[in-house]
Amino acid sequence: MKGFIEFLRERIIVGFAIGFIMAGAVTKLVIALVTDIINPILGLIFSKTKSLESMYFEIAGAKIKWGDFVSALINFLIISLIVYLLVKGIKKLEAKDKKK
């Protein structure tokens, strides 16, 4: 891991590209987790629908898709948590390197 961190620091543009690609992969993984596992479970808990994303209520003929919004919110929270933990881990590794 130390070598990887040094590689990222030395080659900022390459590190940025690697981070961009990794972020895309993590985003796809989180979307699949939320869509295929979390949404169906929450859909069953909150109503008899197959998925949270299909939940809505109507006001004057307009569909308010609150389930879709909650699904996007869950995606955002999980991705934010992953980014937070990665940044925190990298800072911890950098602090160890500075002590040495």
N, C-alpha and C positions, 0 to 999 in steps of 0.2 A: 504494500500500500504506500509505503514511503516513496518508493521509486515512481509510482503513479502520480503522487502529489507533486514531486519535483518536476516530472515531465509536464504537468499542467502549468506549473509556474513558469518554466523556461519557455514554453511554446504556447503563448497566450492564444493565438488564433487557432491553432490546432486544438487546444484545450476547449476553446469556445465551440468549435465544430463538434467535438466529442460530446460536450455537454448538451448541445442542441439535439444531437441524435439520441442520446440517452433520455432526454426529456420527452421526446416523441415516443420512445418505447415505453417509458413509465406511464405516460398519459394513456396510451392504448391499453396497457395492462389494467390501469385503474378503471377506465371506462368499461372494460370487459367484466371486471369484478363487480362494479356497481350495477351494470345492466343485467348480467347473467346470474348473480348470486344475491346481492343486497336488495335490489328492486323487487324480485319475485317474493322474497321473504316478507318485506314490508307491505307489499300488495296483499298478501294473505293475512297479515296481521290487521291492517286497517280496513280491509273490505274483502269481497270475494273476487276481486279482479286478479288477473294473472301477473300484473306488474304495477309498480308504483307509478311508472311513467304514464299509464293509461287513466289515471285518476284525474277527475275534473269536476267542477260544478258549473251550472249554467246561471247566468244572470241576463235576463231579457234576450234570450236566444244566443248569447255569446258564451263560448266555452272558456272557462278560466282553468287552464291546465296546471294546477298547483302541483301535481305529482311530477310533472316534467321539470318544474323549477326546483323541487326538493331533490330530484335526482342530480341535476346540475350542481346544486349546492353541495351534495355529498361528494361528487367528483372533485370539486374545488377544495373542500376541506381535507380530503385524503391527499391530494397532490401538494397542498400547502404544508401538511404535516411532513411529508416525505422530503420536500425541499428544506424545511426547517431542520430536520434531523441530519440531513446531509451537510448543510452549512455548519451546523453545530459540531459535527464530527470532524470536518475539515479544519475548523478553528482549533479544536482540541489537538489535532495532529500537528498543526503549525506551532502551537504553544509548546508542545513537547520538543519539536525541532529547535526552537529558540533556546530552550533550557540547555540543550546539548551544545 
